[in-house]
Amino acid sequence: MGNNKKKFEIPTTCALLFMLLLFCAILTWIIPAGAYDTEKVGRFFDMMQKIIKDRKEELSEYNGDYNLYLKTSGKKMPLIVVTMNNYEAFAEVYESKYDDTLITLTREGIKCGIIFVVTVSNYNDMRYRL
């Protein structure tokens, strides 16, 4: 009789991404919400404020417009994408300590080529000012 063994097939890209997403979702239930390092978060926000200040100076000749700078200067400036997963846990741990800083960074950063992607479990968990 013939050999009817199935060969192992690599899953499609969509299937792999779905498995990764599912794995990350499961990790949100396992990893404690308060596992943050206050000093690192503070240094991160200080670093982002310095980057925005430096970029504002460089973009000042182009009306502070990142896209205009890229089109007319001939220079390259990387787009920075900052992701914040589980904002409600961040807000719970740090309460309102970084609210004003985060609001400033999200509003001024877009003009400087810095984009923030913030996720929440429920749309009511996002602060209204952000």
MDAnalysis code that builds the backbone (N, CA, C; Angstrom):
import MDAnalysis as mda
import numpy as np

u = mda.Universe.empty(390, n_residues=130, atom_resindex=np.repeat(np.arange(130), 3), trajectory=True)
u.add_TopologyAttr("name", ["N", "CA", "C"] * 130)
u.add_TopologyAttr("resid", np.arange(1, 131))
u.add_TopologyAttr("resname", ["MET", "GLY", "ASN", "ASN", "LYS", "LYS", "LYS", "PHE", "GLU", "ILE", "PRO", "THR", "THR", "CYS", "ALA", "LEU", "LEU", "PHE", "MET", "LEU", "LEU", "LEU", "PHE", "CYS", "ALA", "ILE", "LEU", "THR", "TRP", "ILE", "ILE", "PRO", "ALA", "GLY", "ALA", "TYR", "ASP", "THR", "GLU", "LYS", "VAL", "GLY", "ARG", "PHE", "PHE", "ASP", "MET", "MET", "GLN", "LYS", "ILE", "ILE", "LYS", "ASP", "ARG", "LYS", "GLU", "GLU", "LEU", "SER", "GLU", "TYR", "ASN", "GLY", "ASP", "TYR", "ASN", "LEU", "TYR", "LEU", "LYS", "THR", "SER", "GLY", "LYS", "LYS", "MET", "PRO", "LEU", "ILE", "VAL", "VAL", "THR", "MET", "ASN", "ASN", "TYR", "GLU", "ALA", "PHE", "ALA", "GLU", "VAL", "TYR", "GLU", "SER", "LYS", "TYR", "ASP", "ASP", "THR", "LEU", "ILE", "THR", "LEU", "THR", "ARG", "GLU", "GLY", "ILE", "LYS", "CYS", "GLY", "ILE", "ILE", "PHE", "VAL", "VAL", "THR", "VAL", "SER", "ASN", "TYR", "ASN", "ASP", "MET", "ARG", "TYR", "ARG", "LEU"])
u.atoms.positions = np.array([
    [0.831, -1.161, 0.000],
    [0.000, 0.000, 0.000],
    [0.891, 1.244, 0.000],
    [0.313, 2.355, -0.458],
    [1.069, 3.589, -0.598],
    [1.342, 4.265, 0.739],
    [2.315, 5.119, 0.741],
    [2.684, 5.877, 1.932],
    [1.819, 7.137, 1.965],
    [0.853, 7.198, 2.880],
    [-0.091, 8.316, 2.944],
    [0.265, 9.327, 4.019],
    [1.527, 9.406, 4.412],
    [1.930, 10.379, 5.423],
    [1.842, 11.781, 4.842],
    [1.296, 12.689, 5.663],
    [1.248, 14.091, 5.240],
    [2.548, 14.768, 5.623],
    [3.068, 15.555, 4.738],
    [4.252, 16.332, 5.042],
    [3.831, 17.559, 5.857],
    [4.747, 18.010, 6.713],
    [4.492, 19.228, 7.485],
    [4.527, 20.427, 6.547],
    [3.488, 21.242, 6.613],
    [3.434, 22.449, 5.794],
    [3.544, 23.665, 6.701],
    [4.304, 24.617, 6.258],
    [4.459, 25.860, 7.011],
    [3.147, 26.642, 6.925],
    [2.655, 27.145, 8.077],
    [1.411, 27.917, 8.039],
    [1.578, 29.198, 7.225],
    [0.484, 29.722, 6.762],
    [0.525, 30.962, 5.987],
    [0.910, 32.127, 6.895],
    [1.251, 33.233, 6.282],
    [1.635, 34.415, 7.039],
    [0.502, 34.881, 7.935],
    [-0.704, 34.877, 7.422],
    [-1.857, 35.299, 8.223],
    [-2.043, 34.397, 9.433],
    [-1.865, 33.110, 9.247],
    [-2.011, 32.173, 10.364],
    [-0.925, 32.420, 11.413],
    [0.308, 32.677, 10.973],
    [1.392, 32.963, 11.912],
    [1.128, 34.245, 12.685],
    [0.657, 35.289, 12.000],
    [0.341, 36.550, 12.668],
    [-0.794, 36.368, 13.662],
    [-1.790, 35.586, 13.297],
    [-2.906, 35.332, 14.209],
    [-2.416, 34.594, 15.452],
    [-1.535, 33.607, 15.281],
    [-0.999, 32.877, 16.428],
    [-0.176, 33.795, 17.328],
    [0.602, 34.687, 16.724],
    [1.387, 35.643, 17.496],
    [0.476, 36.583, 18.272],
    [-0.569, 37.060, 17.633],
    [-1.536, 37.941, 18.286],
    [-2.213, 37.231, 19.444],
    [-2.596, 35.990, 19.237],
    [-3.234, 35.199, 20.282],
    [-2.265, 34.980, 21.450],
    [-1.011, 34.688, 21.147],
    [0.002, 34.502, 22.185],
    [0.180, 35.775, 23.010],
    [0.245, 36.923, 22.347],
    [0.398, 38.202, 23.052],
    [-0.828, 38.500, 23.912],
    [-2.001, 38.184, 23.403],
    [-3.226, 38.404, 24.179],
    [-3.227, 37.546, 25.442],
    [-2.756, 36.312, 25.332],
    [-2.679, 35.431, 26.500],
    [-1.663, 35.971, 27.507],
    [-0.564, 36.529, 27.016],
    [0.458, 37.080, 27.917],
    [-0.069, 38.254, 28.734],
    [-1.029, 39.001, 28.200],
    [-1.580, 40.125, 28.961],
    [-2.308, 39.653, 30.208],
    [-2.752, 38.408, 30.230],
    [-3.404, 37.851, 31.411],
    [-2.383, 37.283, 32.393],
    [-1.186, 36.954, 31.907],
    [-0.175, 36.318, 32.749],
    [0.753, 37.341, 33.391],
    [1.218, 38.290, 32.611],
    [2.183, 39.284, 33.100],
    [1.439, 40.305, 33.957],
    [1.910, 40.585, 35.148],
    [1.196, 41.522, 36.018],
    [1.200, 42.935, 35.457],
    [0.107, 43.643, 35.701],
    [-0.065, 44.985, 35.143],
    [0.883, 45.998, 35.766],
    [1.356, 45.768, 36.962],
    [2.199, 46.744, 37.641],
    [3.681, 46.521, 37.443],
    [4.068, 45.752, 36.462],
    [5.484, 45.433, 36.253],
    [6.166, 46.506, 35.408],
    [6.301, 47.697, 35.946],
    [6.924, 48.807, 35.222],
    [8.076, 49.362, 36.040],
    [8.994, 49.982, 35.374],
    [10.130, 50.585, 36.036],
    [9.990, 52.095, 35.921],
    [9.741, 52.747, 37.042],
    [9.454, 54.184, 37.058],
    [10.607, 55.004, 36.488],
    [11.827, 54.644, 36.832],
    [12.980, 55.415, 36.355],
    [13.114, 55.337, 34.831],
    [12.920, 54.154, 34.273],
    [13.033, 53.987, 32.822],
    [11.936, 54.766, 32.093],
    [10.741, 54.757, 32.644],
    [9.643, 55.494, 32.022],
    [9.939, 56.986, 32.044],
    [10.431, 57.479, 33.160],
    [10.784, 58.900, 33.256],
    [11.875, 59.282, 32.272],
    [12.904, 58.427, 32.152],
    [13.982, 58.714, 31.191],
    [13.484, 58.643, 29.754],
    [12.554, 57.727, 29.490],
    [11.992, 57.635, 28.143],
    [11.270, 58.928, 27.769],
    [10.424, 59.434, 28.671],
    [9.702, 60.674, 28.375],
    [10.657, 61.857, 28.243],
    [11.716, 61.898, 29.055],
    [12.722, 62.962, 28.917],
    [13.414, 62.874, 27.558],
    [13.751, 61.650, 27.144],
    [14.397, 61.454, 25.850],
    [13.482, 61.903, 24.705],
    [12.197, 61.546, 24.788],
    [11.262, 61.932, 23.726],
    [11.094, 63.451, 23.664],
    [11.056, 64.110, 24.819],
    [10.962, 65.569, 24.826],
    [12.200, 66.198, 24.198],
    [13.372, 65.634, 24.458],
    [14.603, 66.157, 23.852],
    [14.592, 65.944, 22.341],
    [14.138, 64.784, 21.892],
    [14.061, 64.517, 20.448],
    [13.122, 65.511, 19.780],
    [11.977, 65.767, 20.393],
    [11.029, 66.731, 19.814],
    [11.648, 68.124, 19.777],
    [12.339, 68.521, 20.835],
    [12.990, 69.838, 20.862],
    [14.025, 69.945, 19.741],
    [14.852, 68.902, 19.588],
    [15.876, 68.905, 18.543],
    [15.253, 68.939, 17.159],
    [14.191, 68.169, 16.977],
    [13.533, 68.144, 15.669],
    [12.842, 69.463, 15.359],
    [12.284, 70.102, 16.364],
    [11.647, 71.409, 16.138],
    [12.673, 72.421, 15.641],
    [13.872, 72.381, 16.223],
    [14.934, 73.288, 15.780],
    [15.316, 73.006, 14.332],
    [15.449, 71.723, 13.994],
    [15.833, 71.360, 12.632],
    [14.719, 71.663, 11.628],
    [13.476, 71.532, 12.051],
    [12.341, 71.768, 11.150],
    [11.899, 73.225, 11.121],
    [12.505, 74.082, 11.920],
    [12.065, 75.480, 12.000],
    [12.168, 76.201, 10.652],
    [13.129, 75.846, 9.830],
    [13.267, 76.470, 8.511],
    [12.195, 75.997, 7.531],
    [11.473, 74.973, 7.897],
    [10.443, 74.383, 7.031],
    [9.064, 74.507, 7.671],
    [8.849, 75.593, 8.415],
    [7.585, 75.873, 9.108],
    [7.203, 74.756, 10.076],
    [8.176, 74.038, 10.586],
    [7.915, 72.966, 11.534],
    [7.189, 71.773, 10.941],
    [7.225, 71.635, 9.620],
    [6.485, 70.570, 8.944],
    [7.425, 69.442, 8.526],
    [7.220, 68.288, 9.089],
    [8.046, 67.119, 8.814],
    [7.977, 66.706, 7.347],
    [6.777, 66.664, 6.799],
    [6.609, 66.252, 5.393],
    [7.260, 67.242, 4.434],
    [7.122, 68.529, 4.704],
    [7.758, 69.550, 3.865],
    [9.281, 69.413, 3.929],
    [9.802, 69.133, 5.105],
    [11.234, 68.927, 5.288],
    [11.727, 67.772, 4.417],
    [11.004, 66.662, 4.435],
    [11.411, 65.499, 3.648],
    [11.367, 65.777, 2.153],
    [10.363, 66.526, 1.708],
    [10.203, 66.794, 0.277],
    [11.217, 67.792, -0.256],
    [11.498, 68.836, 0.516],
    [12.299, 69.926, -0.025],
    [13.767, 69.921, 0.395],
    [14.104, 69.319, 1.507],
    [15.484, 69.416, 1.989],
    [16.418, 68.414, 1.320],
    [15.889, 67.289, 0.878],
    [16.736, 66.246, 0.322],
    [17.415, 65.414, 1.402],
    [17.176, 65.758, 2.655],
    [17.733, 64.997, 3.777],
    [16.706, 63.976, 4.256],
    [17.198, 63.006, 4.994],
    [16.297, 61.996, 5.553],
    [16.218, 62.178, 7.061],
    [15.007, 62.005, 7.574],
    [14.777, 62.029, 9.014],
    [13.826, 60.871, 9.307],
    [14.244, 59.930, 10.134],
    [13.396, 58.757, 10.355],
    [12.088, 59.104, 11.056],
    [11.044, 58.420, 10.663],
    [9.755, 58.512, 11.333],
    [9.836, 57.626, 12.567],
    [9.455, 58.155, 13.709],
    [9.507, 57.396, 14.965],
    [8.090, 56.985, 15.327],
    [7.888, 55.686, 15.556],
    [6.591, 55.172, 15.972],
    [6.744, 54.600, 17.375],
    [5.992, 55.161, 18.315],
    [6.028, 54.720, 19.705],
    [4.725, 53.984, 19.982],
    [4.819, 52.753, 20.458],
    [3.608, 52.000, 20.784],
    [3.498, 51.848, 22.293],
    [2.295, 52.063, 22.780],
    [2.014, 51.890, 24.199],
    [0.855, 50.913, 24.300],
    [1.155, 49.722, 24.772],
    [0.129, 48.698, 24.913],
    [-0.445, 48.744, 26.322],
    [-1.756, 48.617, 26.432],
    [-2.447, 48.557, 27.717],
    [-2.319, 49.870, 28.484],
    [-2.818, 50.934, 27.894],
    [-2.739, 52.263, 28.495],
    [-3.406, 52.312, 29.864],
    [-4.502, 51.581, 30.052],
    [-5.202, 51.657, 31.329],
    [-4.328, 51.154, 32.480],
    [-3.476, 50.154, 32.228],
    [-2.551, 49.683, 33.263],
    [-1.487, 50.745, 33.539],
    [-1.002, 51.386, 32.490],
    [-0.023, 52.476, 32.652],
    [-0.623, 53.602, 33.474],
    [-1.857, 53.992, 33.147],
    [-2.528, 55.077, 33.867],
    [-2.796, 54.692, 35.320],
    [-3.065, 53.425, 35.572],
    [-3.313, 52.965, 36.934],
    [-2.041, 53.011, 37.771],
    [-0.930, 52.615, 37.186],
    [0.339, 52.584, 37.922],
    [0.867, 53.996, 38.168],
    [0.829, 54.848, 37.149],
    [1.436, 56.178, 37.255],
    [0.423, 57.280, 37.520],
    [-0.855, 56.907, 37.626],
    [-1.947, 57.836, 37.879],
    [-1.835, 59.019, 36.926],
    [-1.679, 60.229, 37.419],
    [-1.635, 61.380, 36.503],
    [-0.235, 61.984, 36.409],
    [0.773, 61.232, 36.843],
    [2.147, 61.752, 36.862],
    [2.635, 62.147, 35.472],
    [2.330, 61.350, 34.455],
    [2.840, 61.608, 33.107],
    [1.751, 62.044, 32.133],
    [0.557, 62.344, 32.621],
    [-0.541, 62.721, 31.726],
    [-0.198, 63.930, 30.860],
    [0.242, 65.007, 31.490],
    [0.543, 66.233, 30.729],
    [1.692, 66.008, 29.747],
    [2.700, 65.249, 30.170],
    [3.836, 64.960, 29.293],
    [3.392, 64.140, 28.094],
    [2.573, 63.119, 28.335],
    [2.092, 62.271, 27.248],
    [1.206, 63.054, 26.282],
    [0.382, 63.924, 26.806],
    [-0.476, 64.753, 25.944],
    [0.379, 65.671, 25.077],
    [1.385, 66.284, 25.680],
    [2.281, 67.163, 24.920],
    [3.016, 66.386, 23.835],
    [3.528, 65.222, 24.180],
    [4.268, 64.423, 23.207],
    [3.383, 63.974, 22.050],
    [2.165, 63.556, 22.339],
    [1.294, 63.081, 21.264],
    [0.842, 64.219, 20.363],
    [0.653, 65.385, 20.904],
    [0.193, 66.519, 20.089],
    [1.322, 67.179, 19.307],
    [2.469, 67.345, 19.926],
    [3.587, 68.010, 19.246],
    [4.409, 67.036, 18.411],
    [4.388, 65.775, 18.784],
    [5.204, 64.783, 18.100],
    [4.805, 64.569, 16.657],
    [3.522, 64.625, 16.356],
    [3.049, 64.365, 14.989],
    [3.646, 65.362, 13.997],
    [3.855, 66.608, 14.422],
    [4.453, 67.612, 13.546],
    [5.940, 67.362, 13.307],
    [6.543, 66.584, 14.215],
    [7.982, 66.324, 14.153],
    [8.308, 64.924, 13.646],
    [7.322, 64.207, 13.156],
    [7.574, 62.870, 12.641],
    [7.619, 61.809, 13.720],
    [6.860, 62.026, 14.792],
    [6.780, 61.050, 15.881],
    [5.315, 60.687, 16.068],
    [5.012, 59.418, 15.899],
    [3.629, 58.956, 15.977],
    [3.479, 58.041, 17.181],
    [2.427, 58.225, 17.944],
    [2.130, 57.377, 19.091],
    [0.946, 56.485, 18.755],
    [1.093, 55.187, 19.029],
    [0.010, 54.221, 18.879],
    [-0.278, 53.702, 20.278],
    [-1.476, 53.973, 20.776],
    [-1.841, 53.613, 22.137],
    [-3.012, 52.642, 22.085],
    [-2.893, 51.524, 22.810],
    [-3.980, 50.551, 22.825],
    [-4.629, 50.505, 24.203],
    [-5.921, 50.208, 24.209],
    [-6.690, 50.031, 25.436],
    [-7.611, 48.831, 25.250],
    [-8.049, 48.268, 26.354],
    [-8.972, 47.136, 26.280],
    [-10.389, 47.589, 25.971],
    [-10.743, 48.765, 26.452],
    [-12.089, 49.301, 26.285],
    [-11.954, 50.777, 25.939],
    [-12.745, 51.264, 25.021],
    [-12.575, 52.663, 24.595],
    [-12.833, 53.642, 25.727],
    [-13.537, 53.252, 26.782],
    [-13.756, 54.130, 27.929],
    [-12.526, 54.294, 28.783],
    [-11.533, 53.431, 28.586],
    [-10.311, 53.506, 29.390],
    [-9.354, 54.591, 28.916],
    [-9.546, 55.131, 27.732],
    [-8.682, 56.184, 27.194],
    [-9.097, 57.512, 27.810],
    [-8.131, 58.232, 28.303],
    [-8.420, 59.547, 28.881],
    [-8.920, 60.481, 27.782],
    [-9.876, 61.298, 28.113],
    [-10.504, 62.157, 27.118],
    [-9.552, 63.174, 26.511],
    [-8.568, 63.636, 27.258],
    [-7.657, 64.647, 26.735],
    [-6.631, 64.082, 25.775],
    [-6.382, 62.792, 25.861],
    [-5.362, 62.171, 25.015],
    [-5.966, 61.891, 23.676],
])
